[in-house]
């Protein structure tokens, strides 16, 4: 067996799958962060109307980005990924600025990394 036969092939992954995977990862970490922060503050239920609107809205947007990254028209989905990831990037930077716990910094940094990766892959979407 020669050297080239023993090497594994590294197939190119479709950008749609990459983007959907990044949104899924971002969403899972976002959900974990929300659950973890709620466990830190179990004294009272959440009743602030702003949070009761923002939390499900961000979850819905991320879920829609997962599906649309796989099924939408490329030219629209490319820009949707860039724009929505920029909005989430600003939101995540605000999240970092508003928290002082170490685990919040870790999660916030990873959120930002995922946002940048989403923007990068959408921006570099291959042309024909």
C-alpha positions as CSV (number, residue, x, y, z in Angstrom):
1,X,0.0,0.0,0.0
2,X,1.5,3.3,-1.0
3,X,1.3,6.6,1.0
4,X,-1.6,8.1,-1.1
5,X,-3.8,5.1,-0.6
6,X,-3.6,5.2,3.2
7,X,-4.5,8.9,3.5
8,X,-8.1,9.9,4.3
9,X,-10.0,11.9,1.8
10,X,-11.0,15.4,3.1
11,X,-14.2,16.1,1.2
12,X,-15.5,19.6,0.8
13,X,-18.5,20.3,3.0
14,X,-21.4,22.3,1.4
15,X,-21.5,25.9,2.9
16,X,-25.1,25.4,3.7
17,X,-24.3,22.5,6.0
18,X,-21.5,24.5,7.6
19,X,-23.7,27.5,8.2
20,X,-26.6,25.4,9.6
21,X,-24.1,23.6,11.9
22,X,-22.7,26.9,13.2
23,X,-26.2,28.2,13.9
24,X,-27.0,24.9,15.7
25,X,-23.9,25.1,17.8
26,X,-24.6,28.8,18.6
27,X,-28.2,27.9,19.5
28,X,-27.1,25.0,21.8
29,X,-24.6,27.2,23.6
30,X,-27.1,30.0,23.9
31,X,-29.6,27.6,25.4
32,X,-27.0,26.3,27.8
33,X,-26.1,29.8,28.9
34,X,-29.7,30.7,29.5
35,X,-30.4,27.5,31.5
36,X,-27.2,27.9,33.5
37,X,-28.0,31.6,34.3
38,X,-31.5,30.6,35.3
39,X,-30.1,28.0,37.7
40,X,-28.0,30.7,39.3
41,X,-31.2,32.8,40.0
42,X,-33.8,30.3,41.0
43,X,-35.4,32.6,43.6
44,X,-38.1,34.2,41.4
45,X,-39.7,33.5,38.1
46,X,-38.8,35.7,35.1
47,X,-41.6,38.3,34.7
48,X,-39.9,41.2,32.9
49,X,-41.8,41.6,29.6
50,X,-38.7,42.7,27.7
51,X,-37.0,39.4,28.5
52,X,-40.2,37.5,27.8
53,X,-40.3,38.9,24.3
54,X,-36.5,38.9,23.5
55,X,-35.7,35.3,24.7
56,X,-38.2,33.5,22.5
57,X,-37.6,35.9,19.6
58,X,-33.8,35.1,19.6
59,X,-34.6,31.4,19.8
60,X,-37.0,31.6,16.8
61,X,-34.5,33.6,14.7
62,X,-31.8,31.1,15.3
63,X,-34.1,28.2,14.5
64,X,-35.2,29.9,11.3
65,X,-31.5,30.6,10.4
66,X,-30.8,26.8,10.7
67,X,-33.6,25.9,8.4
68,X,-33.2,28.7,5.9
69,X,-29.4,28.0,5.6
70,X,-30.3,24.6,4.3
71,X,-33.4,25.4,2.2
72,X,-33.4,29.1,1.1
73,X,-32.1,30.8,-2.1
74,X,-28.4,31.2,-1.9
75,X,-28.2,34.9,-2.7
76,X,-30.8,35.8,0.0
77,X,-29.5,33.3,2.6
78,X,-26.0,34.5,2.2
79,X,-27.0,38.1,3.1
80,X,-29.4,36.9,5.8
81,X,-26.5,35.0,7.5
82,X,-24.2,38.0,7.3
83,X,-26.8,40.5,8.7
84,X,-28.3,38.3,11.4
85,X,-24.8,37.2,12.6
86,X,-23.8,40.9,12.8
87,X,-27.0,41.6,14.9
88,X,-26.2,38.7,17.2
89,X,-22.5,39.8,17.3
90,X,-23.6,43.2,18.7
91,X,-26.0,41.5,21.1
92,X,-23.2,39.1,22.3
93,X,-20.8,42.0,22.8
94,X,-23.4,43.7,24.9
95,X,-23.8,40.4,26.8
96,X,-20.1,40.4,27.5
97,X,-20.1,44.0,28.7
98,X,-23.0,43.4,31.0
99,X,-21.6,40.3,32.9
100,X,-18.9,39.8,35.4
101,X,-18.8,36.1,35.9
102,X,-16.0,34.0,34.4
103,X,-18.4,31.5,32.8
104,X,-20.3,34.4,31.1
105,X,-17.0,35.7,29.6
106,X,-16.3,32.2,28.3
107,X,-19.7,31.7,26.7
108,X,-19.8,35.2,25.4
109,X,-16.4,34.8,23.7
110,X,-17.5,31.6,22.1
111,X,-20.8,33.2,20.9
112,X,-18.7,35.9,19.3
113,X,-16.4,33.3,17.7
114,X,-19.4,31.5,16.2
115,X,-20.8,34.8,14.9
116,X,-17.6,35.7,13.2
117,X,-17.4,32.1,11.7
118,X,-20.9,32.5,10.4
119,X,-20.1,35.9,8.8
120,X,-16.9,34.5,7.3
121,X,-18.5,31.4,5.7
122,X,-21.4,33.4,4.4
123,X,-19.1,36.1,3.0
124,X,-16.9,33.4,1.3
125,X,-19.9,31.5,-0.1
126,X,-18.4,29.9,-3.3
127,X,-19.5,31.4,-6.6
128,X,-20.4,28.9,-9.4
